[in-house]
Amino acid sequence: MRVLHVITGLGIGGAEQQLRLLLRHLPVQHGVVTLTNPGAVAAGIEADGTPVTHLGMAGNRDLGALPRLARIVRQGRYDLVHTHLYRACVYGRLAARLAGVRRVIATEHSLGEAQIEGRPLSAGTRALYLASERLGTSTVAVSPSVARRLADWGVPPARIQVVPNGIETGRFAFDARARRLTRGALGIPEDAYVVGGVGRLTPGKRFDRLVRAVASVPEARLLLVGEGEHREELLRVAGECGAADRVLLAGACEDPPPVASPGPSLPELLSAMDAFVSTSPDETFGLAVVEALAAGLPVLYVACPAIDDLPPDAAPGARRIGESVPELISALRGIRDARLARLPQPAAARRYDIARSAGQLMSLYDQAVHGTPFPREVREPAR
């Protein structure tokens, strides 16, 4: 089977790195087209052995990209096109139809309650999405919560399948040696209480609240992994709170790392933390929370469909909290005072192993190309 993946961009981000992980576990021949920004993840995909083509799209209304993409689909003789992220879904479905490929699966990675890929939802956005969705075979939601949002938008439920995001669970197991070496490399004392967060440094992630909360917990340090336009604002808030020397912004971290990574990997950075916090109020999955749980960390989160869609005992180390800074301060103090030992990997981390997700996605591919029935787990995802 030959599959072409089309994605909006390949800078460091959750959907982008999820694609790279899937490519490592799907037993088919792949090609990848990125409409824009062939960044660090593109380099990682190529290092893994999958070619990446940069379409050079100039903007959302660059209609000249459509025939270029259709030509790539046609010349590659692909059996199926798999699109990722809003712009790629719209252009990819149209291009596949122009190229004569009728089997198109689209993964919706970033549909929140009030935004899609960080942009506010609008009637025009919804109308264009629904119009192009009809040209595809099926739409994959990364969580039951996203599936419900798609249905509320107007996508027929029979066309929606749930295939959750995944991680290479074994890589995230706590490593005491990595903890010691990573703390040493970052200049963090061995006995420090380190609160961590992972994600793009954007206003929507609400990391400013985490900075303010950590500033109010004596001796606590904050280790943020990610990059974005909110970086300078977070440093300003840290200085304003008198915590500039206790807030460390470690920059973006590609996972899996490239062949020769100059700094600590994400599992090593998680090993260096004592608690993990996700302050974002609008998530489509919450992959960073799952990674933190796989590392044995106690986790506080405001929104995480990946955990909320599971039974309570699947992630005993995770606790949902409100958005207020005082509540976060109280929770962080409680974790600090409890001096919790590292937790074992919970059922949630094993459930979201990438090999399992790849197997479910492969079933969808087989159904689209060969007419093989969906396994029950894919047709009827647990709520």
Buried (B, 14 or more C-beta within 10 A) or exposed (E): BEBBBBBBBBBBBBBBBBBBBBBBBBEBEBBBBBBBBBBBBBBBBBEBEBEBBBBEBEEBEBEEBBEBBBEBBBEBEBBBBBBBBBBBBBBBBBBBBBBEBEBBBBBBBBBBEEBBBBEEBEEEBEEBBEEBBEBBBBBBBBBBBBBBBBBEBEBEEEBBBBBBBBBBBEBBBBBEEBBEBBBEEBEBEEEBBBBBBBBBBBEBBBBBBBBBBBBBBEEBBBBBBBBBEBBEBBBEBBBEBEBBEBBBBBEBBBBBBEEEEEEBBBBBBBBBBBBBBBBBBBBBBBBBBBBBBBBBBBBBBBBBBBBBBBEEEBBBBBBEBEEEBEBBBBBBBBBBEEEBEBBEBBBBBEBBBBEBBBBBBBBBBBBBBEEEEBBEBBEEBEE
